[in-house]
Amino acid sequence: MNYEKMSDEDINTEVLRVLYGDVVDYWSLSDCGTYLYDCGPIGDAFYKIELKDYCNNPADAWPLIAENRINIDFQYGEWPTAEYSEYIYTDKNPLRAAMIVFLMMQGHKEMDK
């Protein structure tokens, strides 16, 4: 994936896909407001996913950063760098960089299956 060309909304959508699976309908994200209701039932109910802004809201991103032990380093260059093991990404927005590292980690897990 070329993360540089992805918008924050695209990154947020991919994080939601990792967390909630294919219940996220990308095209409805712009139209739904605070909550996204999936288009398919699960049992007698529907999925209800609170939309989060992982790229810009520390309260949304920090649990993923801490749980996955992603390091945000401000020492190496002009922009902050997020890293975990061999996954490193630099961006002017440290939360966006951390979410991209999170997605890189997930991509690696998918290839191991």
C-alpha positions in Angstrom: 0.0 0.0 0.0 1.2 3.5 -0.7 0.4 5.2 2.5 1.7 8.6 1.4 -1.2 8.9 -1.1 -3.9 7.8 1.4 -5.9 10.5 3.2 -6.4 10.5 7.0 -10.0 9.2 6.3 -8.6 6.3 4.3 -6.1 5.4 7.1 -8.9 5.6 9.7 -11.0 3.3 7.5 -8.3 0.7 7.2 -7.7 0.8 11.0 -11.5 0.2 11.4 -11.3 -2.7 9.0 -8.5 -4.3 11.0 -10.4 -3.9 14.2 -13.9 -4.7 13.0 -13.4 -6.8 9.9 -15.3 -6.3 6.7 -18.3 -4.7 8.5 -17.0 -1.3 7.5 -18.7 0.1 4.4 -16.2 2.6 3.1 -18.7 4.6 1.1 -21.0 5.2 4.0 -18.3 6.7 6.2 -18.8 10.2 4.8 -22.6 10.1 5.1 -23.2 8.6 8.5 -22.2 11.1 11.1 -21.0 9.7 14.5 -22.1 6.1 14.1 -21.8 3.7 11.2 -24.4 1.0 11.0 -23.4 -2.0 9.0 -25.4 -3.1 6.1 -25.8 -6.7 7.4 -27.4 -8.2 10.5 -25.5 -10.2 13.1 -28.0 -12.3 14.9 -31.0 -10.1 15.8 -28.9 -6.9 15.8 -26.6 -4.8 13.6 -23.0 -3.8 14.1 -22.7 -0.4 15.6 -19.2 1.1 15.2 -18.3 4.5 16.6 -16.3 6.3 14.1 -12.9 7.4 15.4 -10.2 9.7 14.1 -7.1 7.6 14.8 -4.9 9.9 12.8 -5.8 13.1 14.7 -7.3 12.2 18.1 -4.9 11.0 20.8 -7.8 9.5 22.8 -8.7 7.3 19.8 -5.1 6.4 18.8 -3.4 5.9 22.1 -4.9 2.6 23.1 -3.7 1.0 19.8 -0.3 2.6 20.2 0.1 1.3 23.7 -1.4 -2.1 23.1 0.9 -2.7 20.1 3.9 -1.1 21.7 4.4 1.4 18.9 7.2 3.9 19.6 6.9 7.5 18.6 10.3 9.1 18.4 10.9 12.8 18.0 14.7 12.7 18.0 15.8 11.5 14.6 14.8 14.1 12.1 12.6 16.9 11.1 9.4 14.8 11.5 8.4 12.3 14.2 8.9 8.7 13.5 6.7 5.8 14.6 8.3 2.4 14.8 7.8 -1.2 15.9 10.6 -3.6 15.1 11.3 -3.3 11.4 8.2 -1.2 10.7 9.1 2.5 10.6 7.2 5.4 9.2 7.9 9.1 9.3 5.2 11.7 9.0 4.7 15.3 10.3 1.7 13.9 12.2 2.9 11.4 14.8 -0.5 9.7 15.2 -0.9 9.2 11.5 2.6 7.7 11.4 1.7 5.4 14.3 -1.5 4.2 12.6 0.5 3.5 9.4 2.9 1.4 11.4 -0.1 -0.4 12.9 -1.4 -1.2 9.4 2.1 -2.3 8.3 2.2 -4.7 11.2 -1.3 -6.1 10.3 -0.2 -6.5 6.7 2.7 -8.6 7.8 0.4 -10.8 10.0 -1.8 -11.4 6.9 1.2 -12.6 4.9 2.1 -15.1 7.6 -1.3 -16.8 7.4 
